[in-house]
Amino acid sequence: MSAHGHVDLGHTVAGWTGTAIALVGCSAAGTALCASWTPGIWIGLLVVVAAGIVTWLLHLAGWGKPSGPRPEDQWDWRVRDTAAHSGHADCLGCRVSGPRRASAAALRPRSAASLPAADSSA
């Protein structure tokens, strides 16, 4: 058991990739700001926007996971979400992606995974 208890913190390929790209964009924009290079600031900010788009597309491709509890065998960040093609319930990214995925996400009830009780001795 980790220091965070018996929960999945949602580490995914989509999340890690988007964070890395956003870090590069922020670093580029900050460096350009220090160098007083205005086009570089805008380029860095565009890379940050691209990070959000890449994260969203990876989530839709199944490399992101829905929020909420999941079974322990799906906690690894390299596990692909097989239910992503039909949309996740209560997921803004899935609703924004189009009416077919949004209606599927809205109609499907959200299931709660059964997790053992957290250790309250910590």
GROMACS elastic network, one bead per residue, 0.5 to 0.9 nm:
[ bonds ]
;  ai    aj funct       b0    kb
    1     4     6  0.79504   500
    1     5     6  0.61599   500
    1     6     6  0.60958   500
    2     5     6  0.54912   500
    2     6     6  0.69167   500
    2     7     6  0.86154   500
    3     6     6  0.86167   500
    3   122     6  0.87620   500
    4     7     6  0.68786   500
    4     8     6  0.86991   500
    4     9     6  0.83510   500
    5     8     6  0.87866   500
    5   118     6  0.61258   500
    5   119     6  0.70722   500
    6    72     6  0.87385   500
    6   115     6  0.76647   500
    6   116     6  0.75714   500
    6   117     6  0.79882   500
    6   118     6  0.60384   500
    6   119     6  0.81236   500
    7    10     6  0.89429   500
    7    69     6  0.70050   500
    7    70     6  0.81802   500
    7    72     6  0.82041   500
    7    75     6  0.85615   500
    7   115     6  0.81911   500
    7   118     6  0.86395   500
    8    11     6  0.77490   500
    8    68     6  0.84400   500
    8    69     6  0.68573   500
    8    70     6  0.70317   500
    8    71     6  0.86452   500
    8    72     6  0.76172   500
    8    74     6  0.86879   500
    8    75     6  0.57177   500
    8    76     6  0.86456   500
    9    75     6  0.81719   500
   10    15     6  0.82709   500
   10    64     6  0.82828   500
   10    65     6  0.68594   500
   10    66     6  0.81993   500
   10    67     6  0.72894   500
   10    68     6  0.86427   500
   10    75     6  0.73746   500
   10    76     6  0.87948   500
   10    77     6  0.75623   500
   11    14     6  0.84105   500
   11    15     6  0.64128   500
   11    16     6  0.71068   500
   11    64     6  0.83821   500
   11    65     6  0.85182   500
   11    75     6  0.79050   500
   11    76     6  0.75624   500
   11    77     6  0.52466   500
   11    78     6  0.88798   500
   12    15     6  0.50747   500
   12    16     6  0.61581   500
   12    17     6  0.84230   500
   12    59     6  0.88127   500
   12    63     6  0.64068   500
   12    64     6  0.54771   500
   12    65     6  0.69498   500
   12    75     6  0.88879   500
   12    76     6  0.78087   500
   12    78     6  0.67622   500
   12    79     6  0.80444   500
   12    80     6  0.86656   500
   13    16     6  0.52837   500
   13    17     6  0.59348   500
   13    18     6  0.83897   500
   13    55     6  0.86288   500
   13    58     6  0.77062   500
   13    59     6  0.85207   500
   13    63     6  0.55013   500
   13    64     6  0.65185   500
   13    77     6  0.60590   500
   13    78     6  0.64607   500
   13    79     6  0.86543   500
   13    80     6  0.86577   500
   14    17     6  0.52925   500
   14    18     6  0.60135   500
   14    19     6  0.84698   500
   14    54     6  0.76523   500
   14    56     6  0.74805   500
   14    57     6  0.81682   500
   14    58     6  0.51703   500
   14    59     6  0.57967   500
   14    62     6  0.86623   500
   14    63     6  0.54376   500
   14    64     6  0.51838   500
   14    65     6  0.86766   500
   15    18     6  0.52668   500
   15    19     6  0.60601   500
   15    20     6  0.86223   500
   15    55     6  0.63063   500
   15    58     6  0.86757   500
   15    59     6  0.83905   500
   15    63     6  0.85431   500
   15    64     6  0.69442   500
   16    19     6  0.51235   500
   16    20     6  0.61769   500
   16    21     6  0.86937   500
   16    55     6  0.85710   500
   16    77     6  0.89588   500
   17    20     6  0.52158   500
   17    21     6  0.62681   500
   17    22     6  0.85746   500
   17    51     6  0.78602   500
   17    54     6  0.79127   500
   17    55     6  0.68671   500
   17    58     6  0.87908   500
   18    21     6  0.52132   500
   18    22     6  0.60300   500
   18    23     6  0.84852   500
   18    48     6  0.86949   500
   18    50     6  0.85239   500
   18    52     6  0.63088   500
   18    53     6  0.83266   500
   18    54     6  0.63710   500
   18    56     6  0.86160   500
   18    58     6  0.89746   500
   19    22     6  0.50843   500
   19    23     6  0.60339   500
   19    24     6  0.86886   500
   19    51     6  0.72112   500
   19    52     6  0.87347   500
   19    55     6  0.83964   500
   20    23     6  0.50720   500
   20    24     6  0.63966   500
   20    25     6  0.87579   500
   20    51     6  0.81162   500
   21    24     6  0.51674   500
   21    25     6  0.63008   500
   21    26     6  0.87199   500
   21    47     6  0.70701   500
   21    48     6  0.68767   500
   21    50     6  0.78840   500
   21    51     6  0.52895   500
   21    52     6  0.87761   500
   21    54     6  0.87230   500
   22    26     6  0.60649   500
   22    27     6  0.84408   500
   22    44     6  0.88065   500
   22    45     6  0.88069   500
   22    47     6  0.66936   500
   22    49     6  0.78467   500
   22    50     6  0.79920   500
   22    51     6  0.53093   500
   22    52     6  0.78086   500
   23    26     6  0.51726   500
   23    27     6  0.60544   500
   23    28     6  0.85053   500
   23    48     6  0.77707   500
   23    51     6  0.89643   500
   24    27     6  0.51313   500
   24    28     6  0.60829   500
   24    29     6  0.86008   500
   24    44     6  0.77283   500
   24    47     6  0.76127   500
   24    48     6  0.79212   500
   25    28     6  0.50852   500
   25    29     6  0.61100   500
   25    30     6  0.84975   500
   25    43     6  0.77517   500
   25    45     6  0.61058   500
   25    46     6  0.74323   500
   25    48     6  0.50078   500
   25    49     6  0.86026   500
   25    50     6  0.88975   500
   25    51     6  0.82256   500
   26    29     6  0.51020   500
   26    30     6  0.59917   500
   26    31     6  0.84575   500
   26    41     6  0.89132   500
   26    44     6  0.60435   500
   26    45     6  0.69518   500
   26    47     6  0.80740   500
   26    48     6  0.67278   500
   27    30     6  0.50954   500
   27    31     6  0.60237   500
   27    32     6  0.84710   500
   27    44     6  0.74308   500
   28    31     6  0.51438   500
   28    32     6  0.60639   500
   28    33     6  0.84846   500
   28    40     6  0.70188   500
   28    41     6  0.71016   500
   28    43     6  0.77507   500
   28    45     6  0.82951   500
   28    47     6  0.86997   500
   29    32     6  0.50793   500
   29    33     6  0.60456   500
   29    34     6  0.86841   500
   29    40     6  0.61492   500
   29    42     6  0.70344   500
   29    43     6  0.70720   500
   29    45     6  0.62647   500
   30    34     6  0.62860   500
   30    35     6  0.86040   500
   30    40     6  0.89190   500
   30    41     6  0.71284   500
   30    44     6  0.79606   500
   31    34     6  0.51647   500
   31    35     6  0.61999   500
   31    36     6  0.85573   500
   31    37     6  0.86216   500
   31    40     6  0.81677   500
   31    41     6  0.80421   500
   32    36     6  0.59167   500
   32    37     6  0.50212   500
   32    38     6  0.68734   500
   32    39     6  0.79370   500
   32    40     6  0.50406   500
   32    41     6  0.53041   500
   32    42     6  0.88843   500
   32    44     6  0.80388   500
   33    37     6  0.61875   500
   33    38     6  0.70881   500
   33    40     6  0.76745   500
   33    41     6  0.60518   500
   34    37     6  0.78160   500
   35    38     6  0.87041   500
   35    40     6  0.89849   500
   36    40     6  0.86167   500
   36    41     6  0.85530   500
   37    40     6  0.54720   500
   37    41     6  0.66833   500
   38    41     6  0.52107   500
   38    42     6  0.66681   500
   38    43     6  0.88068   500
   39    42     6  0.52120   500
   39    43     6  0.61620   500
   39    44     6  0.86478   500
   40    44     6  0.60599   500
   40    45     6  0.85118   500
   41    44     6  0.51852   500
   41    45     6  0.62445   500
   41    46     6  0.86566   500
   42    45     6  0.50130   500
   42    46     6  0.60899   500
   42    47     6  0.86141   500
   43    46     6  0.50546   500
   43    47     6  0.63041   500
   43    48     6  0.87924   500
   44    47     6  0.50983   500
   44    48     6  0.64660   500
   44    49     6  0.88919   500
   45    48     6  0.50161   500
   45    49     6  0.64192   500
   45    50     6  0.86465   500
   46    49     6  0.50246   500
   46    50     6  0.61313   500
   46    51     6  0.86062   500
   47    51     6  0.61899   500
   47    52     6  0.88751   500
   48    51     6  0.50091   500
   48    52     6  0.67193   500
   48    53     6  0.89693   500
   49    52     6  0.52727   500
   49    53     6  0.65456   500
   49    54     6  0.87916   500
   50    53     6  0.50223   500
   50    54     6  0.60361   500
   50    55     6  0.84674   500
   51    54     6  0.51249   500
   51    55     6  0.60652   500
   51    56     6  0.85606   500
   52    55     6  0.51440   500
   52    56     6  0.61883   500
   52    57     6  0.86898   500
   53    56     6  0.50937   500
   53    57     6  0.61736   500
   53    58     6  0.85848   500
   54    57     6  0.51461   500
   54    58     6  0.60941   500
   54    59     6  0.84920   500
   55    58     6  0.51917   500
   55    59     6  0.61121   500
   55    60     6  0.87017   500
   55    63     6  0.88901   500
   55    64     6  0.80489   500
   56    59     6  0.50396   500
   56    60     6  0.62940   500
   56    61     6  0.86760   500
   56    64     6  0.82942   500
   56    93     6  0.65879   500
   56    94     6  0.88190   500
   57    60     6  0.50921   500
   57    61     6  0.61980   500
   57    62     6  0.88295   500
   57    63     6  0.88168   500
   58    62     6  0.64377   500
   58    63     6  0.53039   500
   58    64     6  0.64050   500
   59    62     6  0.53109   500
   59    63     6  0.50709   500
   59    65     6  0.69214   500
   59    66     6  0.88523   500
   59    81     6  0.88098   500
   59    84     6  0.76107   500
   59    93     6  0.80308   500
   59    94     6  0.85903   500
   60    63     6  0.73065   500
   60    64     6  0.71985   500
   60    84     6  0.61103   500
   60    85     6  0.69278   500
   60    87     6  0.78094   500
   60    93     6  0.78076   500
   60    94     6  0.69797   500
   60    97     6  0.80925   500
   61    64     6  0.77346   500
   61    80     6  0.87602   500
   61    81     6  0.84831   500
   61    84     6  0.67606   500
   61    85     6  0.71077   500
   62    65     6  0.72024   500
   62    80     6  0.55083   500
   62    82     6  0.63331   500
   62    83     6  0.74632   500
   62    85     6  0.70912   500
   63    77     6  0.84098   500
   63    78     6  0.78517   500
   63    79     6  0.75623   500
   63    80     6  0.52273   500
   63    81     6  0.62476   500
   63    84     6  0.83909   500
   64    77     6  0.86509   500
   64    80     6  0.74536   500
   64    81     6  0.68336   500
   64    84     6  0.81362   500
   65    80     6  0.80500   500
   65    81     6  0.60916   500
   65    84     6  0.78017   500
   65    88     6  0.84235   500
   66    69     6  0.87557   500
   66    70     6  0.87356   500
   66    81     6  0.86082   500
   66    84     6  0.84890   500
   66    88     6  0.60653   500
   66    89     6  0.78229   500
   66    90     6  0.84417   500
   66    91     6  0.70029   500
   67    70     6  0.85098   500
   67    88     6  0.87994   500
   67    90     6  0.85116   500
   67    91     6  0.79724   500
   68   112     6  0.76500   500
   68   113     6  0.86058   500
   69    72     6  0.89852   500
   69   111     6  0.88519   500
   69   112     6  0.63295   500
   69   113     6  0.56994   500
   69   114     6  0.80841   500
   69   115     6  0.78479   500
   70    73     6  0.82535   500
   70    74     6  0.65485   500
   70    75     6  0.71413   500
   70   112     6  0.74520   500
   70   113     6  0.53570   500
   70   114     6  0.80926   500
   70   115     6  0.82262   500
   71    74     6  0.56975   500
   71    75     6  0.70956   500
   71   113     6  0.57658   500
   71   114     6  0.72151   500
   71   115     6  0.72637   500
   72    75     6  0.53209   500
   72    76     6  0.83198   500
   72   115     6  0.81773   500
   73    76     6  0.72647   500
   73    79     6  0.87149   500
   74    77     6  0.79975   500
   74    78     6  0.88485   500
   74    79     6  0.61267   500
   74    80     6  0.83263   500
   74    81     6  0.82624   500
   75    78     6  0.85750   500
   75    79     6  0.74212   500
   76    79     6  0.56912   500
   77    80     6  0.80296   500
   80    84     6  0.87815   500
   81    84     6  0.57286   500
   81    85     6  0.87307   500
   82    85     6  0.71134   500
   83    86     6  0.59939   500
   83    87     6  0.68751   500
   83    88     6  0.74661   500
   84    87     6  0.50956   500
   84    88     6  0.64457   500
   84    94     6  0.85193   500
   85    88     6  0.86706   500
   85   101     6  0.75531   500
   86    94     6  0.86710   500
   86   100     6  0.81706   500
   86   101     6  0.55807   500
   86   102     6  0.84200   500
   86   103     6  0.89623   500
   86   104     6  0.58219   500
   86   105     6  0.66706   500
   87    91     6  0.77006   500
   87    93     6  0.88338   500
   87    94     6  0.53757   500
   87    95     6  0.77111   500
   87   100     6  0.87495   500
   87   101     6  0.50989   500
   87   102     6  0.65883   500
   87   103     6  0.83524   500
   87   104     6  0.60585   500
   87   106     6  0.84151   500
   87   108     6  0.88307   500
   88    91     6  0.54847   500
   88    92     6  0.87756   500
   88    93     6  0.87307   500
   88    94     6  0.63094   500
   88    95     6  0.84875   500
   88   101     6  0.83452   500
   88   102     6  0.83549   500
   88   104     6  0.79976   500
   88   106     6  0.80222   500
   88   108     6  0.81141   500
   88   110     6  0.82694   500
   89    92     6  0.88213   500
   89    94     6  0.82209   500
   89    95     6  0.88588   500
   89   102     6  0.85563   500
   89   104     6  0.81537   500
   89   106     6  0.57319   500
   89   107     6  0.78772   500
   89   108     6  0.65014   500
   89   109     6  0.69273   500
   89   110     6  0.59400   500
   90    94     6  0.83703   500
   90    95     6  0.82293   500
   90   105     6  0.71295   500
   90   106     6  0.71801   500
   90   110     6  0.82196   500
   91    94     6  0.53728   500
   91    95     6  0.63723   500
   91    96     6  0.87622   500
   91   102     6  0.86478   500
   91   105     6  0.76012   500
   92    95     6  0.50878   500
   92    96     6  0.60968   500
   92    97     6  0.86308   500
   92   102     6  0.87417   500
   93    96     6  0.52266   500
   93    97     6  0.62894   500
   94    97     6  0.52267   500
   94    98     6  0.74373   500
   94   101     6  0.61627   500
   94   102     6  0.58716   500
   94   105     6  0.72000   500
   95    98     6  0.62417   500
   95    99     6  0.70999   500
   95   100     6  0.87539   500
   95   101     6  0.64780   500
   95   103     6  0.77129   500
   95   105     6  0.72868   500
   95   106     6  0.83085   500
   96    99     6  0.79449   500
   96   101     6  0.85846   500
   96   102     6  0.71244   500
   97   100     6  0.84560   500
   97   101     6  0.67674   500
   97   102     6  0.71807   500
   98   101     6  0.57401   500
   98   102     6  0.60086   500
   98   103     6  0.86119   500
   99   103     6  0.59162   500
   99   104     6  0.84523   500
  100   103     6  0.54589   500
  100   104     6  0.63505   500
  100   105     6  0.87096   500
  101   104     6  0.51131   500
  101   105     6  0.60755   500
  101   106     6  0.85707   500
  102   105     6  0.50981   500
  102   106     6  0.61136   500
  102   107     6  0.86537   500
  103   106     6  0.50571   500
  103   107     6  0.61107   500
  103   108     6  0.86378   500
  104   107     6  0.53058   500
  104   108     6  0.62295   500
  105   108     6  0.55846   500
  105   109     6  0.82297   500
  106   109     6  0.76480   500
  108   111     6  0.89777   500
  112   115     6  0.88480   500
  115   118     6  0.84186   500
  116   119     6  0.89615   500
  117   120     6  0.85976   500
  118   121     6  0.89984   500
  119   122     6  0.69087   500
